[in-house]
């Protein structure tokens, strides 16, 4: 039996290749019919924080004790340059009366402005009389699609009363009344809409990009289609499995995770396909029998592909340790999609290659020299010269000047990594929206005409146990507070008192978030002064700012656990695969260095190139998991080639040939993976733009600096110590050993 023919014959033999294809078709069709697609089971309002978090507990207390203020607020911002007219104010009052008598979908309450005298209502206008903010409250349990239905019904009622649609009027139109929906409801609707609209455009853009890059790099239409077919089947199998799991309540999926999963499948999935295809192509230049060539390719690449796949799956599964919901929700969709994809690359791709044979590479079909001579003879052309394998200048450089190569790459990567310390972060989802999105436009008007703090006040709640306190005065004395509302008494516990606190700065900013501990400390000190013990269990702070602060704290906790576990898990897998402590250590170190370099390069692009003041706080952890796992893929593929070759040739020669042999496929794979992540930068959502830029930058650094230069240079300098504690026996000694055994 030929080497590799056992596994190869199972998936890509004369008959089994058709069976393999048929099995994938049956699985994809049956699952697609029986189970729902993952997109049909999206939940975009899932809770990100657990019930143990202070802001969640505060929200529960607020809902119980202050039911009049419960519900998710939508802030309707009315604006008329030059001042709202009496008729417009009457229409707004009429609208609140209509909403009070005939609520829209999921509406809980509306402030009854129609009950106020016109003069009293005018007192709530901005200083120049141009703007009015009308609160409308919706059910806490409503999802973004239900909220959207409610707002659409509101817009229809507005049209009926006003005779026109202020929601369609440009915000800077001085000649007409404009209206915008902002606040938590507006932000939720816009976030969902942006992610949903991104799904289709992202899928189309990713498929087109992968096809174009494959055609440009390999110039073969058949070859370009094979990875797309494999990824397509992987997606058709993954989607219903995830849909079923979501249907059973085992997992929660949202639009953001589906968007990134699509990119991951096409980027990483195409890479795995190319690892197999490139090995097949190389073998066809030496092996006339396409079956034997394919079996050899399967044997030569399957180990590295499986190892790479397991590494990524393991790293992504570590996200299950996260407390923050958005991180936790990524774990299963991402790891399952990669698991199914690398199975497809080890089964479906070989079957497709067996079906198309050498025609997979048409019109540039790889043939042996004898086949080329025979072909030329039939066409009456002179025999071609034997194909020469071009020596890689990179491989030659890293083995002849390893110190120079290492020094240059360290300076470049280290210099970029230094910029990562300058990164500023934000947890403000609103700043991630395009400037022309309704909720952001409405927020801007509130900030200009009133105080930004009005958009999301913090509710400071205390249990006084019947004691008198001066909390209102203490809160008003804080320099970051613009206004403190009157005391509100608890509905069920009269000792519970709450104050609405408006910041004099953007309540979604990092600066406002950092004041949450100070607000808590102020309230606790007031209770201590009143002689109350156990003050930490007598203070709650509700609101968006408090929630964002908890998100930051939870994210830092998750990073402190996930990053070491990911590194530890990948280290263990590399040790098992390479059986070398030294090689594992420098492979991990180089990928971690390239991660910080990617952050630094990404910050240069995002901050200095695109003008962003900060990046979303979740991005570093997302990028770490992807870059460390995916970056290690390329190292594994290249180092496995070196490890195989050193068995039959001197180490330096093995490094030179290993770098040259894997160079083109890893370069093309890196360009495709970076390109798919870069597609995210074309979307209107800054969090995806920033994630796409940083991840694409990291992949390119791995592809063009770490893998071809730094890793082989380190391997060259270490020599036999790269294999420690495994033994490295030079080829000459192996020959002597064989000679002794034969005597």
DORODO-863194 format. One record per residue (C-alpha): residue in one letter; y, z negated, x negated. Coordinates in steps of 0.02 Angstrom, whole numbers, padded with zeros to 5 digits, always signed. Each point is the difference from the previous one (the first is absolute). Example, Ala and Ser with C-alpha at 12.3 -4.5 7.8 and 13.67 -1.06 7.14 Angstrom:
2
a-00225-00390-00615s+00172+00033-00069
! end
This chain:
743
x+00000+00000+00000x+00173+00046-00066x+00117-00139-00047x+00100-00051+00152x-00106+00109+00112x-00067-00150+00098x+00167-00050+00074x+00065+00179-00009x-00145+00071+00098x+00025-00131+00136x+00179+00057+00036x+00017+00175-00072x-00173+00078-00009x-00049+00167+00076x-00023-00074+00174x+00077-00173-00019x+00175+00072-00027x-00002+00064+00179x-00076-00163+00062x+00139-00098-00089x+00134+00108+00082x-00085-00014+00170x-00013-00190-00014x+00188-00014-00035x+00039+00115+00147x-00111-00099+00118x+00071-00168-00056x+00181+00062+00016x-00029+00078+00173x-00102-00144+00072x+00119-00136-00062x+00149+00101+00061x-00076+00014+00174x-00067-00178+00016x+00140-00103-00079x+00190+00013+00016x+00109+00069-00139x+00091-00131-00102x+00168+00070+00056x-00043-00043+00180x-00023-00182-00045x+00162-00034-00093x+00081-00169+00024x+00177+00005-00067x+00058-00172+00056x-00137-00103-00082x+00054-00170-00064x+00023-00003-00189x+00014-00188-00019x-00133-00127+00046x+00030-00139+00127x+00015-00126-00143x+00162+00076-00065x+00161-00097+00038x+00090+00144+00086x-00150+00033+00114x-00010-00184+00046x+00188+00000+00032x-00017+00152+00114x-00134-00092+00100x+00113-00153+00019x+00147+00110+00051x-00105+00091+00129x-00061-00163+00076x+00162-00101-00003x+00132+00136+00026x-00076+00125+00122x+00170+00068+00047x+00015+00071-00176x-00179+00055-00019x-00043+00183-00012x+00037+00134-00126x+00184+00052+00006x+00063+00177+00011x+00186+00008-00039x+00085+00143+00090x+00157+00044-00098x+00135+00086+00105x+00142+00080-00096x+00154+00098+00053x+00133+00040-00130x+00169-00057+00063x-00078-00133+00112x-00124-00011+00144x+00082+00049+00165x-00007-00107+00158x-00113+00129+00080x-00122-00005-00147x-00005-00191+00006x-00035+00006+00187x-00142+00124-00031x-00075-00114-00132x+00009-00145+00124x-00082+00110+00132x-00138+00042-00124x-00039-00184-00031x-00006-00028+00188x-00122+00146+00020x-00107-00068-00142x+00002-00174+00077x-00059+00066+00169x-00115+00139-00064x-00063-00046-00176x-00065+00135-00116x-00172+00000-00080x-00036-00166-00090x+00177-00065+00033x+00007-00189+00009x+00184-00035+00031x+00175+00068-00019x+00163-00092-00025x+00084+00018+00173x+00165+00074-00056x+00032+00058+00179x+00027-00182+00050x+00146-00019-00122x+00179+00039+00050x+00065+00156-00090x+00123-00104-00103x-00139-00118-00059x-00106+00149-00051x+00145+00076-00095x+00003-00159-00103x-00171+00049-00069x+00063+00167-00067x+00037+00029-00183x+00177-00034-00062x+00056+00179+00028x-00086+00005+00171x-00111+00147-00052x-00171-00082-00003x-00110-00108+00112x-00176-00065-00039x-00114-00019+00152x-00161-00101-00029x-00158+00048+00092x-00161-00100-00024x-00178+00067+00001x-00172-00082+00003x-00062-00068-00166x-00170+00083+00023x+00067+00175+00032x-00045+00131-00130x+00119+00133-00064x-00061+00134+00123x+00031-00116+00148x+00171-00048-00069x+00040+00184-00019x-00043+00031+00183x+00115-00143+00049x+00145+00069-00103x-00027+00176+00068x+00010-00072+00177x+00161-00091-00052x+00072+00165-00061x-00043+00083+00166x+00085-00140+00099x+00151+00018-00114x+00009+00188+00037x-00009-00033+00186x+00144-00125-00005x+00113+00083-00130x-00034+00180+00049x-00029+00040-00184x-00111-00061-00143x+00094-00110-00126x-00161-00014-00103x+00017+00185-00044x+00182-00013-00055x+00028-00002-00189x+00047-00173-00061x+00158+00066-00083x+00056+00102+00152x+00173-00069+00040x+00014+00091+00165x-00147-00075+00096x-00096-00161+00030x-00152-00020-00113x-00146-00122+00015x-00134-00053-00124x-00151-00117+00013x-00019-00116-00149x-00067-00175-00030x-00188-00037-00014x-00045+00116+00145x+00099+00148-00067x-00068-00028-00176x-00180-00009+00065x+00017+00161+00100x+00081+00095-00143x-00127-00062-00128x-00145+00054+00110x+00082+00168+00035x+00033+00036-00183x-00179-00041-00052x-00076+00096+00146x+00104+00156-00031x-00045-00014-00184x-00188+00009+00031x-00014+00185+00047x+00131+00062-00123x-00080-00104-00137x-00173+00071+00034x+00062+00180+00003x+00107-00022-00157x-00143-00084-00094x-00128+00136+00044x+00121+00139-00046x+00047-00084-00165x-00182-00027-00052x-00043+00181+00043x+00148+00071-00094x-00032-00108-00155x-00185+00044-00002x+00041+00185+00017x+00130-00008-00139x-00111-00100-00118x-00170+00082+00030x+00054+00166+00078x-00153+00002+00112x+00013-00001+00191x-00179-00060+00021x+00022-00142-00124x+00160-00052+00087x-00091-00011+00167x-00150-00104-00059x+00098-00164-00029x+00095+00027+00164x-00166+00018+00093x-00070-00157-00083x+00156-00103+00036x+00005+00068+00178x-00179-00057+00033x+00036-00169-00081x+00150-00022+00115x-00099+00054+00155x-00132-00131-00041x+00122-00137-00052x+00116+00017+00150x-00127-00039+00139x-00081-00140-00100x+00171-00083-00019x+00038+00039+00183x-00161-00087+00052x+00037-00151-00110x+00176-00013+00073x-00072+00020+00175x-00115-00148-00032x+00144-00104-00064x-00075-00014-00175x+00152+00079-00083x+00179+00045+00044x+00073+00167-00052x+00180+00058+00008x+00093+00163-00029x+00051-00048-00177x-00179-00033-00058x-00061+00164+00079x+00140+00097-00087x-00040-00070-00172x-00189+00017+00031x+00026+00187+00030x+00090+00018-00166x-00131-00104-00089x-00143+00104+00070x+00075+00166-00051x+00063-00059-00169x-00144-00108-00064x-00129+00102+00098x+00052+00163-00081x-00010-00086-00170x-00182-00049+00028x-00040+00177+00054x+00083+00072-00155x-00098-00115-00115x-00161+00078+00067x+00067+00178+00010x+00069+00000-00178x-00165-00060-00072x-00090+00138+00096x+00122+00129-00065x-00022-00055-00182x-00189+00004+00016x+00000+00177+00074x+00071+00067-00164x-00161-00053-00088x-00135-00001+00135x-00050+00165+00083x-00095-00086+00142x+00129-00063+00124x-00122-00128+00072x-00035-00077-00169x+00186+00004-00038x+00040-00092+00161x-00136-00131-00030x+00068-00030-00175x+00176-00015+00071x-00060-00126+00128x-00084-00102-00136x+00152+00010-00114x+00132-00048+00128x-00083-00104+00137x+00001-00162-00102x+00186+00011-00037x+00042+00050+00180x-00103-00143+00072x+00077-00123-00122x+00175+00062+00039x-00033-00010+00186x-00071-00176-00007x+00148-00055-00106x+00127+00061+00129x-00101-00067+00148x-00018-00171-00082x+00186-00009-00042x+00052+00047+00177x-00121-00123+00079x+00087-00140-00096x+00144+00023+00125x-00111-00094+00123x+00054-00157-00093x+00180+00031+00055x+00080-00115+00130x+00138+00124+00040x-00061+00112+00140x+00068+00165-00066x-00096-00024-00164x-00158-00061+00087x-00001+00148+00120x-00005+00124-00145x-00164-00066-00074x-00133+00072+00116x+00078+00172+00041x+00039+00038-00182x-00163-00063-00076x-00109+00081+00135x+00088+00168-00017x-00025+00000-00190x-00181-00056+00019x-00040+00143+00119x+00099+00121-00108x-00094-00034-00161x-00165+00013+00096x+00060+00170+00062x+00044+00051-00179x-00176-00047-00057x-00091+00085+00145x+00102+00125+00099x+00094+00073-00149x-00161+00037-00100x-00073+00078+00158x+00152+00112+00021x-00005+00047-00184x-00184+00043+00018x+00040+00109+00152x+00143+00095-00084x-00075-00003-00175x+00101+00088-00132x+00100+00078+00141x+00086-00170+00018x+00113+00053-00144x+00035+00181+00056x+00088+00102-00067x-00011-00092-00168x-00187-00027+00002x-00070-00101-00147x-00148+00088-00084x-00102-00021-00158x+00033+00120-00145x-00163+00093+00033x+00048+00024+00181x+00171+00066-00051x-00081+00122-00122x-00123+00062+00134x+00142+00017+00126x+00106+00099-00123x-00149+00112-00041x-00025+00043+00184x+00184+00046+00017x-00007+00104-00160x+00123-00114-00088x-00011-00069-00177x-00085-00169-00019x+00124-00146+00003x+00013-00119-00146x-00085-00169+00020x+00106-00123+00095x+00087-00120-00117x+00033-00176+00055x+00182-00035-00039x+00023-00160-00095x+00115-00119+00089x+00157-00034-00102x+00012-00168+00088x-00176-00047-00052x+00036+00055-00178x+00164-00096-00004x-00069-00166+00063x-00139-00004-00129x+00108+00055-00148x+00158-00100+00040x-00057-00145+00109x+00131-00124-00063x+00143+00121+00034x-00067+00042+00173x-00024-00184+00044x+00174-00047-00062x+00086+00139+00099x-00094-00038+00162x+00032-00187-00018x+00187+00030-00023x+00010+00119+00149x-00104-00107+00119x+00072-00164-00062x+00178+00066+00019x-00033+00052+00180x-00089-00165+00036x+00156-00095-00057x+00097+00072+00148x-00124-00079+00122x+00083-00169-00033x+00162+00068+00076x-00075+00041+00170x+00081-00078+00153x-00100-00022+00160x+00036+00001+00186x-00101-00042+00155x+00123+00084+00116x-00097+00130+00101x+00161+00067+00075x+00064+00055-00171x-00158+00104-00016x+00054+00110+00147x+00105+00159-00016x+00185-00033+00033x-00001+00105+00160x-00136-00102+00087x+00064-00084+00159x-00041-00181-00047x+00085+00018-00169x+00154+00082+00076x+00012-00140+00128x-00018-00132-00135x+00139+00081-00101x+00118-00005+00149x-00038-00185+00029x+00035-00037-00183x+00166+00094+00006x+00061-00068+00168x-00073-00175+00004x-00105-00094-00126x-00164+00068-00068x-00072-00172+00034x+00010+00032+00187x-00141+00125-00014x-00129-00132-00044x+00058-00182+00010x-00113-00138-00065x-00049-00136+00123x-00003-00172-00082x-00109-00116+00105x-00016-00188-00028x-00091-00144+00084x+00129-00141+00001x-00117-00128+00081x+00151-00048+00107x+00119-00034-00145x+00176+00070-00011x+00030+00125-00141x+00145+00099-00072x-00106+00154-00038x+00123+00121+00080x+00142-00059-00113x-00112+00002-00154x-00055+00178+00037x+00179+00058+00030x+00050-00068-00169x-00122+00115-00092x+00093+00142-00086x-00126+00134+00051x+00010-00043+00187x+00124+00091+00110x-00034-00082+00168x-00109-00137+00076x-00039+00004+00185x+00003-00148+00118x-00148-00120+00004x-00147+00056+00108x-00115-00132+00073x-00189+00026+00005x-00074+00042+00170x-00152-00112-00021x+00057-00123-00133x+00179-00058+00022x+00003-00065-00179x-00019+00176-00069x+00168+00082-00034x+00039+00175-00064x+00153+00087-00072x+00022+00188-00021x+00070+00029-00175x+00085+00165-00044x+00014+00045-00184x+00159+00075-00068x-00106+00128-00093x-00140+00123+00040x-00138-00110+00075x-00132+00120-00070x+00064-00012-00179x-00087-00093-00142x+00154-00111-00014x-00017-00057+00181x-00187-00028-00022x+00028-00116-00147x+00108-00111+00112x-00147-00043+00115x-00062-00144-00112x+00179-00065-00007x+00015+00006+00191x-00162-00098+00012x+00057-00125-00131x+00165-00026+00094x-00091-00033+00163x-00125-00117-00084x+00141-00098-00082x+00086-00021+00168x-00160-00073+00073x-00024-00114-00152x+00178-00064+00023x-00046-00038+00182x-00145-00107-00060x-00139+00120+00048x-00157+00007-00108x-00118+00148-00029x+00150+00117+00015x-00097+00151-00063x-00098+00006+00164x+00160-00022+00103x+00091+00158-00057x-00034+00182+00046x+00100+00158-00041x-00029+00151+00110x+00067+00177-00020x-00018+00161-00100x+00074-00073-00159x-00122-00146+00001x-00143+00121+00033x+00050+00109-00148x+00010-00153-00111x-00179-00044+00048x-00051+00180-00036x+00073-00015-00175x-00089-00166-00033x-00164+00065+00070x+00014+00161-00102x+00026-00099-00160x-00152-00106+00041x-00105+00157+00031x+00056+00082-00162x-00045-00156-00100x-00178+00012+00068x-00030+00186+00021x+00064+00059-00170x-00115-00114-00104x-00149+00035+00113x+00025+00190-00010x+00012-00009-00189x-00152-00113-00009x-00104+00111+00114x+00042+00161-00092x-00033-00088-00165x-00174-00051+00060x-00041+00177+00059x+00058+00075-00165x-00102-00126-00098x-00156+00047+00098x+00033+00186-00023x+00060+00006-00181x-00087-00157-00066x+00147-00026-00116x+00119-00147+00007x+00124+00084-00117x+00008+00166+00093x+00016-00090+00167x+00143-00106-00068x+00106+00145-00062x-00036+00109+00153x+00063-00140+00113x+00149-00035-00112x+00056+00183-00005x-00009+00018+00189x+00099-00161+00028x+00131+00061-00125x+00012+00167+00091x+00022-00095+00165x+00155-00091-00065x+00061+00163-00076x-00020+00082+00171x+00103-00138+00080x+00135+00024-00132x+00002+00190+00018x-00005-00015+00189x+00149-00118-00004x+00099+00122-00108x-00033+00139+00127x+00025-00105+00157x+00150-00101-00058x+00095+00117-00115x-00062+00164+00071x-00005-00035+00187x+00129-00140+00004x-00108-00134+00081x+00055-00179-00034x-00175-00072+00016x-00181+00046+00034x-00109-00069+00140x-00081-00164-00052x-00178+00056+00044x+00000+00152-00115x-00045-00082-00169x-00163-00070+00069x-00045+00162+00091x+00037+00099-00158x-00097-00120-00111x-00161+00015+00099x+00011+00190+00008x+00057+00032-00178x-00119-00119-00087x-00149+00064+00100x+00044+00185-00003x+00065-00005-00179x-00166-00072-00056x-00087+00151+00080x+00068+00118-00132x-00040-00119-00142x-00179-00018+00063x-00025+00189+00013x+00067+00032-00175x-00079-00150-00086x-00170+00040+00078x+00011+00173-00080x+00038-00078-00170x-00140-00127+00021x-00126+00140+00037x+00056+00113-00141x+00000-00135-00134x-00190-00008+00019x-00015+00172-00079x+00153+00014-00114x+00119-00106-00106x+00119-00108+00102x+00159+00091-00050x-00078+00166+00049x-00058-00077+00164x+00177-00060+00036x+00074+00169-00044x-00123+00095+00111x+00003-00132+00139x+00189+00010+00013x-00004+00190-00003x-00143+00015+00124x+00075-00117+00131x+00181+00045-00033x+00021+00146+00119x-00093-00078+00147x+00088-00168-00015x+00168+00086-00018x-00029+00105+00156x-00071-00151+00093x+00150-00105-00052x+00123+00132+00056x-00085+00013+00169x-00009-00189+00024x+00181-00024-00054x+00051+00146+00111x-00083-00075+00154x+00087-00167-00027x+00163+00092-00033x-00016+00077+00174x+00041-00174+00066x+00171+00019-00081x+00041+00139+00125x-00017-00118+00149x+00150-00084+00083x-00067-00177-00031x+00063-00081-00160x-00148-00117-00021x-00116+00153-00009x+00124+00097-00107x+00009-00141-00127x-00188-00030+00001x-00032+00186-00023x+00122+00015-00146x-00066-00152-00095x-00183+00044+00027x+00026+00184-00046x+00095-00054-00156x-00143-00116-00049x-00131+00136+00025x+00099+00121-00108x+00021-00129-00138x-00188-00031+00003x-00035+00186+00001x+00116+00055-00140x+00020-00153-00111x-00132-00135+00024x-00157+00105+00022x+00026+00142-00126x+00094-00095-00135x-00001-00189+00006x-00182-00037+00046x-00081+00124-00122x+00120-00055-00139x-00052-00182+00025x-00184+00053+00004x+00024+00095-00164x+00084-00147-00086x-00132-00123+00056x-00143+00112-00050x-00169-00086+00016x+00086-00159+00063x+00043+00093+00162x-00184-00023+00048x-00011-00187-00039x-00108-00095+00039x-00106+00155+00024x-00064+00084-00156x+00073+00163-00062x-00126+00093-00108x+00076+00148-00094x-00083+00168+00028x-00056+00011-00183x-00091-00166+00014x-00081+00057+00162x-00066+00155-00089x-00070-00106-00142x-00083-00116+00126x-00082+00148+00088x-00057+00070-00168x-00082-00167-00045x-00089-00006+00167x-00069+00176-00022x-00071-00038-00174
! end
